[in-house]
Each structure stands twice: as structure tokens, then as C-alpha cells.
Amino acid sequence: MATPTEVGLLASLYALFLGLIYREASFKGFVNCLKSSIKSTSLIMYIIAVSTVAGWIYTYEGPPRRLPS
């Protein structure tokens, strides 16, 4: 029994293993793919962090409550 996250990790490791065994993938290509993934993930996490802080500030300050009704 495994969670979906664990199964995803196992499938990724199995695919990497098969790629190296059949000489379809190289370690240098894997490192380049990893660097690209890290850049994309960090950019997305930065956007989420900034939007979370902005949402917290908007909620704390309560601009909708100040609008005339």
C-alpha cells in the first residue's frame, strides 16, 4: 500500500532506471531536466507566496468593508 505521492516517486525512479539501462537517458540530461524543474517550481512557489501575503494583507485591512454600500 502506498500513497499517490509515493507511487509517483517510484514510477519516476523506475522510468529513470529504465532510461539509464537502455541508454536512452544520460546523467547529464537528468541533471539538466532537474535544473529546469527546480527553476519552474521555484517561480511558481514565489508567485504563490507573494499572492498569499497579498491576500492576507487584503483580508487584514478589509478594503471591501470600507467601500460604500
PDB file of N, CA, C and O in Angstrom:
ATOM      1  N   MET A   1       0.837  -1.164   0.000  1.00  0.00           N
ATOM      2  CA  MET A   1       0.000   0.000   0.000  1.00  0.00           C
ATOM      3  C   MET A   1       0.889   1.237   0.000  1.00  0.00           C
ATOM      4  O   MET A   1       1.861   1.324   0.750  1.00  0.00           O
ATOM      5  N   ALA A   2       0.543   2.176  -0.842  1.00  0.00           N
ATOM      6  CA  ALA A   2       1.319   3.414  -0.944  1.00  0.00           C
ATOM      7  C   ALA A   2       0.384   4.554  -1.317  1.00  0.00           C
ATOM      8  O   ALA A   2      -0.678   4.349  -1.905  1.00  0.00           O
ATOM      9  N   THR A   3       0.809   5.761  -0.959  1.00  0.00           N
ATOM     10  CA  THR A   3       0.029   6.944  -1.311  1.00  0.00           C
ATOM     11  C   THR A   3       0.313   7.311  -2.768  1.00  0.00           C
ATOM     12  O   THR A   3       1.294   6.837  -3.341  1.00  0.00           O
ATOM     13  N   PRO A   4      -0.527   8.142  -3.370  1.00  0.00           N
ATOM     14  CA  PRO A   4      -0.264   8.564  -4.753  1.00  0.00           C
ATOM     15  C   PRO A   4       1.089   9.262  -4.916  1.00  0.00           C
ATOM     16  O   PRO A   4       1.738   9.124  -5.952  1.00  0.00           O
ATOM     17  N   THR A   5       1.506  10.001  -3.908  1.00  0.00           N
ATOM     18  CA  THR A   5       2.807  10.681  -3.981  1.00  0.00           C
ATOM     19  C   THR A   5       3.942   9.660  -4.026  1.00  0.00           C
ATOM     20  O   THR A   5       4.877   9.797  -4.816  1.00  0.00           O
ATOM     21  N   GLU A   6       3.855   8.642  -3.179  1.00  0.00           N
ATOM     22  CA  GLU A   6       4.886   7.609  -3.164  1.00  0.00           C
ATOM     23  C   GLU A   6       4.918   6.832  -4.479  1.00  0.00           C
ATOM     24  O   GLU A   6       5.989   6.498  -4.986  1.00  0.00           O
ATOM     25  N   VAL A   7       3.755   6.553  -5.018  1.00  0.00           N
ATOM     26  CA  VAL A   7       3.686   5.834  -6.298  1.00  0.00           C
ATOM     27  C   VAL A   7       4.295   6.684  -7.411  1.00  0.00           C
ATOM     28  O   VAL A   7       4.983   6.161  -8.287  1.00  0.00           O
ATOM     29  N   GLY A   8       4.043   7.999  -7.378  1.00  0.00           N
ATOM     30  CA  GLY A   8       4.641   8.888  -8.371  1.00  0.00           C
ATOM     31  C   GLY A   8       6.162   8.884  -8.288  1.00  0.00           C
ATOM     32  O   GLY A   8       6.843   8.868  -9.313  1.00  0.00           O
ATOM     33  N   LEU A   9       6.691   8.898  -7.073  1.00  0.00           N
ATOM     34  CA  LEU A   9       8.138   8.844  -6.891  1.00  0.00           C
ATOM     35  C   LEU A   9       8.700   7.524  -7.404  1.00  0.00           C
ATOM     36  O   LEU A   9       9.708   7.507  -8.111  1.00  0.00           O
ATOM     37  N   LEU A  10       8.052   6.424  -7.052  1.00  0.00           N
ATOM     38  CA  LEU A  10       8.521   5.120  -7.517  1.00  0.00           C
ATOM     39  C   LEU A  10       8.475   5.010  -9.041  1.00  0.00           C
ATOM     40  O   LEU A  10       9.391   4.458  -9.649  1.00  0.00           O
ATOM     41  N   ALA A  11       7.426   5.527  -9.653  1.00  0.00           N
ATOM     42  CA  ALA A  11       7.317   5.486 -11.117  1.00  0.00           C
ATOM     43  C   ALA A  11       8.414   6.326 -11.758  1.00  0.00           C
ATOM     44  O   ALA A  11       8.980   5.934 -12.779  1.00  0.00           O
ATOM     45  N   SER A  12       8.717   7.478 -11.168  1.00  0.00           N
ATOM     46  CA  SER A  12       9.779   8.335 -11.705  1.00  0.00           C
ATOM     47  C   SER A  12      11.144   7.649 -11.605  1.00  0.00           C
ATOM     48  O   SER A  12      11.930   7.672 -12.552  1.00  0.00           O
ATOM     49  N   LEU A  13      11.410   7.049 -10.467  1.00  0.00           N
ATOM     50  CA  LEU A  13      12.685   6.340 -10.299  1.00  0.00           C
ATOM     51  C   LEU A  13      12.786   5.146 -11.240  1.00  0.00           C
ATOM     52  O   LEU A  13      13.854   4.875 -11.789  1.00  0.00           O
ATOM     53  N   TYR A  14      11.689   4.438 -11.425  1.00  0.00           N
ATOM     54  CA  TYR A  14      11.677   3.297 -12.346  1.00  0.00           C
ATOM     55  C   TYR A  14      11.928   3.758 -13.786  1.00  0.00           C
ATOM     56  O   TYR A  14      12.686   3.126 -14.521  1.00  0.00           O
ATOM     57  N   ALA A  15      11.288   4.861 -14.180  1.00  0.00           N
ATOM     58  CA  ALA A  15      11.492   5.388 -15.537  1.00  0.00           C
ATOM     59  C   ALA A  15      12.938   5.830 -15.727  1.00  0.00           C
ATOM     60  O   ALA A  15      13.525   5.584 -16.781  1.00  0.00           O
ATOM     61  N   LEU A  16      13.520   6.480 -14.721  1.00  0.00           N
ATOM     62  CA  LEU A  16      14.930   6.892 -14.805  1.00  0.00           C
ATOM     63  C   LEU A  16      15.832   5.671 -14.896  1.00  0.00           C
ATOM     64  O   LEU A  16      16.773   5.646 -15.689  1.00  0.00           O
ATOM     65  N   PHE A  17      15.547   4.664 -14.088  1.00  0.00           N
ATOM     66  CA  PHE A  17      16.332   3.428 -14.112  1.00  0.00           C
ATOM     67  C   PHE A  17      16.290   2.771 -15.491  1.00  0.00           C
ATOM     68  O   PHE A  17      17.322   2.372 -16.030  1.00  0.00           O
ATOM     69  N   LEU A  18      15.086   2.663 -16.056  1.00  0.00           N
ATOM     70  CA  LEU A  18      14.961   2.060 -17.383  1.00  0.00           C
ATOM     71  C   LEU A  18      15.651   2.898 -18.450  1.00  0.00           C
ATOM     72  O   LEU A  18      16.269   2.352 -19.364  1.00  0.00           O
ATOM     73  N   GLY A  19      15.551   4.217 -18.343  1.00  0.00           N
ATOM     74  CA  GLY A  19      16.221   5.089 -19.307  1.00  0.00           C
ATOM     75  C   GLY A  19      17.726   4.926 -19.274  1.00  0.00           C
ATOM     76  O   GLY A  19      18.378   4.951 -20.317  1.00  0.00           O
ATOM     77  N   LEU A  20      18.286   4.759 -18.082  1.00  0.00           N
ATOM     78  CA  LEU A  20      19.734   4.562 -17.967  1.00  0.00           C
ATOM     79  C   LEU A  20      20.143   3.171 -18.441  1.00  0.00           C
ATOM     80  O   LEU A  20      21.196   3.012 -19.057  1.00  0.00           O
ATOM     81  N   ILE A  21      19.327   2.174 -18.161  1.00  0.00           N
ATOM     82  CA  ILE A  21      19.642   0.804 -18.575  1.00  0.00           C
ATOM     83  C   ILE A  21      19.641   0.684 -20.096  1.00  0.00           C
ATOM     84  O   ILE A  21      20.550   0.083 -20.669  1.00  0.00           O
ATOM     85  N   TYR A  22      18.637   1.246 -20.748  1.00  0.00           N
ATOM     86  CA  TYR A  22      18.519   1.137 -22.204  1.00  0.00           C
ATOM     87  C   TYR A  22      19.278   2.246 -22.935  1.00  0.00           C
ATOM     88  O   TYR A  22      19.143   2.394 -24.150  1.00  0.00           O
ATOM     89  N   ARG A  23      20.060   3.008 -22.213  1.00  0.00           N
ATOM     90  CA  ARG A  23      20.901   4.078 -22.782  1.00  0.00           C
ATOM     91  C   ARG A  23      20.099   5.149 -23.530  1.00  0.00           C
ATOM     92  O   ARG A  23      20.609   5.772 -24.461  1.00  0.00           O
ATOM     93  N   GLU A  24      18.857   5.359 -23.124  1.00  0.00           N
ATOM     94  CA  GLU A  24      18.025   6.388 -23.736  1.00  0.00           C
ATOM     95  C   GLU A  24      18.168   7.710 -22.994  1.00  0.00           C
ATOM     96  O   GLU A  24      17.837   8.768 -23.530  1.00  0.00           O
ATOM     97  N   ALA A  25      18.658   7.650 -21.769  1.00  0.00           N
ATOM     98  CA  ALA A  25      18.829   8.853 -20.951  1.00  0.00           C
ATOM     99  C   ALA A  25      20.257   8.882 -20.433  1.00  0.00           C
ATOM    100  O   ALA A  25      20.910   7.847 -20.299  1.00  0.00           O
ATOM    101  N   SER A  26      20.723  10.080 -20.148  1.00  0.00           N
ATOM    102  CA  SER A  26      22.063  10.215 -19.591  1.00  0.00           C
ATOM    103  C   SER A  26      21.977  10.973 -18.271  1.00  0.00           C
ATOM    104  O   SER A  26      20.987  11.645 -17.982  1.00  0.00           O
ATOM    105  N   PHE A  27      23.020  10.850 -17.492  1.00  0.00           N
ATOM    106  CA  PHE A  27      23.039  11.551 -16.210  1.00  0.00           C
ATOM    107  C   PHE A  27      23.061  13.058 -16.426  1.00  0.00           C
ATOM    108  O   PHE A  27      22.433  13.803 -15.673  1.00  0.00           O
ATOM    109  N   LYS A  28      23.785  13.516 -17.458  1.00  0.00           N
ATOM    110  CA  LYS A  28      23.834  14.954 -17.753  1.00  0.00           C
ATOM    111  C   LYS A  28      22.449  15.467 -18.159  1.00  0.00           C
ATOM    112  O   LYS A  28      22.052  16.557 -17.747  1.00  0.00           O
ATOM    113  N   GLY A  29      21.722  14.705 -18.952  1.00  0.00           N
ATOM    114  CA  GLY A  29      20.362  15.085 -19.332  1.00  0.00           C
ATOM    115  C   GLY A  29      19.435  15.122 -18.130  1.00  0.00           C
ATOM    116  O   GLY A  29      18.555  15.977 -18.033  1.00  0.00           O
ATOM    117  N   PHE A  30      19.645  14.171 -17.205  1.00  0.00           N
ATOM    118  CA  PHE A  30      18.847  14.151 -15.983  1.00  0.00           C
ATOM    119  C   PHE A  30      19.110  15.392 -15.146  1.00  0.00           C
ATOM    120  O   PHE A  30      18.172  15.985 -14.612  1.00  0.00           O
ATOM    121  N   VAL A  31      20.363  15.791 -15.024  1.00  0.00           N
ATOM    122  CA  VAL A  31      20.713  16.979 -14.250  1.00  0.00           C
ATOM    123  C   VAL A  31      20.118  18.228 -14.899  1.00  0.00           C
ATOM    124  O   VAL A  31      19.603  19.097 -14.195  1.00  0.00           O
ATOM    125  N   ASN A  32      20.179  18.333 -16.224  1.00  0.00           N
ATOM    126  CA  ASN A  32      19.585  19.476 -16.917  1.00  0.00           C
ATOM    127  C   ASN A  32      18.071  19.530 -16.701  1.00  0.00           C
ATOM    128  O   ASN A  32      17.511  20.607 -16.496  1.00  0.00           O
ATOM    129  N   CYS A  33      17.419  18.388 -16.748  1.00  0.00           N
ATOM    130  CA  CYS A  33      15.975  18.318 -16.505  1.00  0.00           C
ATOM    131  C   CYS A  33      15.664  18.717 -15.067  1.00  0.00           C
ATOM    132  O   CYS A  33      14.679  19.411 -14.815  1.00  0.00           O
ATOM    133  N   LEU A  34      16.486  18.287 -14.138  1.00  0.00           N
ATOM    134  CA  LEU A  34      16.297  18.636 -12.735  1.00  0.00           C
ATOM    135  C   LEU A  34      16.454  20.133 -12.508  1.00  0.00           C
ATOM    136  O   LEU A  34      15.679  20.730 -11.761  1.00  0.00           O
ATOM    137  N   LYS A  35      17.447  20.744 -13.145  1.00  0.00           N
ATOM    138  CA  LYS A  35      17.642  22.192 -13.030  1.00  0.00           C
ATOM    139  C   LYS A  35      16.435  22.949 -13.575  1.00  0.00           C
ATOM    140  O   LYS A  35      15.975  23.913 -12.963  1.00  0.00           O
ATOM    141  N   SER A  36      15.929  22.520 -14.710  1.00  0.00           N
ATOM    142  CA  SER A  36      14.762  23.161 -15.301  1.00  0.00           C
ATOM    143  C   SER A  36      13.538  23.028 -14.397  1.00  0.00           C
ATOM    144  O   SER A  36      12.771  23.977 -14.232  1.00  0.00           O
ATOM    145  N   SER A  37      13.365  21.855 -13.823  1.00  0.00           N
ATOM    146  CA  SER A  37      12.241  21.637 -12.908  1.00  0.00           C
ATOM    147  C   SER A  37      12.354  22.502 -11.665  1.00  0.00           C
ATOM    148  O   SER A  37      11.350  23.029 -11.188  1.00  0.00           O
ATOM    149  N   ILE A  38      13.553  22.656 -11.136  1.00  0.00           N
ATOM    150  CA  ILE A  38      13.773  23.483  -9.946  1.00  0.00           C
ATOM    151  C   ILE A  38      13.455  24.940 -10.249  1.00  0.00           C
ATOM    152  O   ILE A  38      12.830  25.619  -9.434  1.00  0.00           O
ATOM    153  N   LYS A  39      13.879  25.426 -11.410  1.00  0.00           N
ATOM    154  CA  LYS A  39      13.583  26.813 -11.785  1.00  0.00           C
ATOM    155  C   LYS A  39      12.080  27.047 -11.914  1.00  0.00           C
ATOM    156  O   LYS A  39      11.555  28.039 -11.408  1.00  0.00           O
ATOM    157  N   SER A  40      11.392  26.132 -12.590  1.00  0.00           N
ATOM    158  CA  SER A  40       9.945  26.280 -12.773  1.00  0.00           C
ATOM    159  C   SER A  40       9.204  26.209 -11.443  1.00  0.00           C
ATOM    160  O   SER A  40       8.308  27.011 -11.182  1.00  0.00           O
ATOM    161  N   THR A  41       9.575  25.258 -10.616  1.00  0.00           N
ATOM    162  CA  THR A  41       8.916  25.091  -9.321  1.00  0.00           C
ATOM    163  C   THR A  41       9.156  26.286  -8.420  1.00  0.00           C
ATOM    164  O   THR A  41       8.241  26.741  -7.735  1.00  0.00           O
ATOM    165  N   SER A  42      10.392  26.804  -8.414  1.00  0.00           N
ATOM    166  CA  SER A  42      10.682  27.954  -7.552  1.00  0.00           C
ATOM    167  C   SER A  42       9.926  29.195  -8.010  1.00  0.00           C
ATOM    168  O   SER A  42       9.491  29.989  -7.175  1.00  0.00           O
ATOM    169  N   LEU A  43       9.762  29.376  -9.298  1.00  0.00           N
ATOM    170  CA  LEU A  43       8.995  30.515  -9.799  1.00  0.00           C
ATOM    171  C   LEU A  43       7.523  30.402  -9.382  1.00  0.00           C
ATOM    172  O   LEU A  43       6.921  31.383  -8.946  1.00  0.00           O
ATOM    173  N   ILE A  44       6.959  29.219  -9.518  1.00  0.00           N
ATOM    174  CA  ILE A  44       5.565  29.012  -9.122  1.00  0.00           C
ATOM    175  C   ILE A  44       5.396  29.211  -7.621  1.00  0.00           C
ATOM    176  O   ILE A  44       4.429  29.836  -7.186  1.00  0.00           O
ATOM    177  N   MET A  45       6.327  28.687  -6.825  1.00  0.00           N
ATOM    178  CA  MET A  45       6.226  28.849  -5.368  1.00  0.00           C
ATOM    179  C   MET A  45       6.380  30.311  -4.963  1.00  0.00           C
ATOM    180  O   MET A  45       5.752  30.749  -3.999  1.00  0.00           O
ATOM    181  N   TYR A  46       7.203  31.074  -5.680  1.00  0.00           N
ATOM    182  CA  TYR A  46       7.347  32.503  -5.406  1.00  0.00           C
ATOM    183  C   TYR A  46       6.025  33.233  -5.671  1.00  0.00           C
ATOM    184  O   TYR A  46       5.603  34.074  -4.878  1.00  0.00           O
ATOM    185  N   ILE A  47       5.383  32.906  -6.786  1.00  0.00           N
ATOM    186  CA  ILE A  47       4.101  33.534  -7.121  1.00  0.00           C
ATOM    187  C   ILE A  47       3.063  33.200  -6.056  1.00  0.00           C
ATOM    188  O   ILE A  47       2.300  34.074  -5.643  1.00  0.00           O
ATOM    189  N   ILE A  48       3.024  31.958  -5.611  1.00  0.00           N
ATOM    190  CA  ILE A  48       2.072  31.564  -4.576  1.00  0.00           C
ATOM    191  C   ILE A  48       2.367  32.293  -3.270  1.00  0.00           C
ATOM    192  O   ILE A  48       1.443  32.753  -2.599  1.00  0.00           O
ATOM    193  N   ALA A  49       3.637  32.405  -2.901  1.00  0.00           N
ATOM    194  CA  ALA A  49       3.999  33.084  -1.652  1.00  0.00           C
ATOM    195  C   ALA A  49       3.597  34.551  -1.679  1.00  0.00           C
ATOM    196  O   ALA A  49       3.040  35.062  -0.708  1.00  0.00           O
ATOM    197  N   VAL A  50       3.876  35.227  -2.785  1.00  0.00           N
ATOM    198  CA  VAL A  50       3.530  36.650  -2.887  1.00  0.00           C
ATOM    199  C   VAL A  50       2.019  36.837  -2.863  1.00  0.00           C
ATOM    200  O   VAL A  50       1.520  37.753  -2.210  1.00  0.00           O
ATOM    201  N   SER A  51       1.292  35.985  -3.561  1.00  0.00           N
ATOM    202  CA  SER A  51      -0.160  36.133  -3.578  1.00  0.00           C
ATOM    203  C   SER A  51      -0.767  35.803  -2.212  1.00  0.00           C
ATOM    204  O   SER A  51      -1.782  36.388  -1.835  1.00  0.00           O
ATOM    205  N   THR A  52      -0.166  34.882  -1.474  1.00  0.00           N
ATOM    206  CA  THR A  52      -0.651  34.571  -0.129  1.00  0.00           C
ATOM    207  C   THR A  52      -0.475  35.756   0.801  1.00  0.00           C
ATOM    208  O   THR A  52      -1.380  36.090   1.566  1.00  0.00           O
ATOM    209  N   VAL A  53       0.687  36.396   0.740  1.00  0.00           N
ATOM    210  CA  VAL A  53       0.933  37.568   1.576  1.00  0.00           C
ATOM    211  C   VAL A  53      -0.020  38.702   1.184  1.00  0.00           C
ATOM    212  O   VAL A  53      -0.588  39.364   2.052  1.00  0.00           O
ATOM    213  N   ALA A  54      -0.192  38.920  -0.099  1.00  0.00           N
ATOM    214  CA  ALA A  54      -1.102  39.970  -0.552  1.00  0.00           C
ATOM    215  C   ALA A  54      -2.533  39.665  -0.103  1.00  0.00           C
ATOM    216  O   ALA A  54      -3.244  40.570   0.335  1.00  0.00           O
ATOM    217  N   GLY A  55      -2.958  38.429  -0.204  1.00  0.00           N
ATOM    218  CA  GLY A  55      -4.302  38.052   0.248  1.00  0.00           C
ATOM    219  C   GLY A  55      -4.473  38.260   1.742  1.00  0.00           C
ATOM    220  O   GLY A  55      -5.525  38.712   2.194  1.00  0.00           O
ATOM    221  N   TRP A  56      -3.442  37.931   2.509  1.00  0.00           N
ATOM    222  CA  TRP A  56      -3.508  38.136   3.957  1.00  0.00           C
ATOM    223  C   TRP A  56      -3.638  39.627   4.274  1.00  0.00           C
ATOM    224  O   TRP A  56      -4.428  40.017   5.135  1.00  0.00           O
ATOM    225  N   ILE A  57      -2.861  40.455   3.578  1.00  0.00           N
ATOM    226  CA  ILE A  57      -2.923  41.906   3.816  1.00  0.00           C
ATOM    227  C   ILE A  57      -4.307  42.434   3.440  1.00  0.00           C
ATOM    228  O   ILE A  57      -4.879  43.228   4.187  1.00  0.00           O
ATOM    229  N   TYR A  58      -4.853  42.015   2.309  1.00  0.00           N
ATOM    230  CA  TYR A  58      -6.177  42.478   1.897  1.00  0.00           C
ATOM    231  C   TYR A  58      -7.236  42.059   2.914  1.00  0.00           C
ATOM    232  O   TYR A  58      -8.145  42.829   3.224  1.00  0.00           O
ATOM    233  N   THR A  59      -7.116  40.848   3.425  1.00  0.00           N
ATOM    234  CA  THR A  59      -8.076  40.374   4.412  1.00  0.00           C
ATOM    235  C   THR A  59      -7.927  41.136   5.726  1.00  0.00           C
ATOM    236  O   THR A  59      -8.925  41.506   6.344  1.00  0.00           O
ATOM    237  N   TYR A  60      -6.714  41.366   6.149  1.00  0.00           N
ATOM    238  CA  TYR A  60      -6.460  42.058   7.412  1.00  0.00           C
ATOM    239  C   TYR A  60      -6.940  43.506   7.357  1.00  0.00           C
ATOM    240  O   TYR A  60      -7.564  43.992   8.299  1.00  0.00           O
ATOM    241  N   GLU A  61      -6.650  44.187   6.262  1.00  0.00           N
ATOM    242  CA  GLU A  61      -7.035  45.592   6.127  1.00  0.00           C
ATOM    243  C   GLU A  61      -8.529  45.756   5.845  1.00  0.00           C
ATOM    244  O   GLU A  61      -9.112  46.780   6.201  1.00  0.00           O
ATOM    245  N   GLY A  62      -9.141  44.786   5.225  1.00  0.00           N
ATOM    246  CA  GLY A  62     -10.582  44.796   4.978  1.00  0.00           C
ATOM    247  C   GLY A  62     -11.075  45.864   4.020  1.00  0.00           C
ATOM    248  O   GLY A  62     -12.015  46.580   4.365  1.00  0.00           O
ATOM    249  N   PRO A  63     -10.491  46.013   2.830  1.00  0.00           N
ATOM    250  CA  PRO A  63     -10.970  47.041   1.906  1.00  0.00           C
ATOM    251  C   PRO A  63     -12.429  46.883   1.487  1.00  0.00           C
ATOM    252  O   PRO A  63     -13.083  47.902   1.262  1.00  0.00           O
ATOM    253  N   PRO A  64     -12.988  45.670   1.366  1.00  0.00           N
ATOM    254  CA  PRO A  64     -14.400  45.598   0.986  1.00  0.00           C
ATOM    255  C   PRO A  64     -15.332  46.206   2.035  1.00  0.00           C
ATOM    256  O   PRO A  64     -16.394  46.728   1.695  1.00  0.00           O
ATOM    257  N   ARG A  65     -14.941  46.141   3.294  1.00  0.00           N
ATOM    258  CA  ARG A  65     -15.777  46.708   4.355  1.00  0.00           C
ATOM    259  C   ARG A  65     -15.794  48.231   4.276  1.00  0.00           C
ATOM    260  O   ARG A  65     -16.744  48.858   4.745  1.00  0.00           O
ATOM    261  N   ARG A  66     -14.785  48.823   3.704  1.00  0.00           N
ATOM    262  CA  ARG A  66     -14.692  50.276   3.635  1.00  0.00           C
ATOM    263  C   ARG A  66     -15.435  50.864   2.432  1.00  0.00           C
ATOM    264  O   ARG A  66     -15.689  52.068   2.384  1.00  0.00           O
ATOM    265  N   LEU A  67     -15.775  50.025   1.479  1.00  0.00           N
ATOM    266  CA  LEU A  67     -16.474  50.514   0.297  1.00  0.00           C
ATOM    267  C   LEU A  67     -17.895  50.918   0.668  1.00  0.00           C
ATOM    268  O   LEU A  67     -18.549  50.247   1.466  1.00  0.00           O
ATOM    269  N   PRO A  68     -18.366  52.007   0.089  1.00  0.00           N
ATOM    270  CA  PRO A  68     -19.751  52.405   0.388  1.00  0.00           C
ATOM    271  C   PRO A  68     -20.725  51.391  -0.191  1.00  0.00           C
ATOM    272  O   PRO A  68     -20.512  50.872  -1.286  1.00  0.00           O
ATOM    273  N   SER A  69     -21.768  51.119   0.530  1.00  0.00           N
ATOM    274  CA  SER A  69     -22.733  50.131   0.032  1.00  0.00           C
ATOM    275  C   SER A  69     -23.997  50.791  -0.458  1.00  0.00           C
ATOM    276  O   SER A  69     -24.915  50.108  -0.910  1.00  0.00           O
TER     277      SER A  69
END
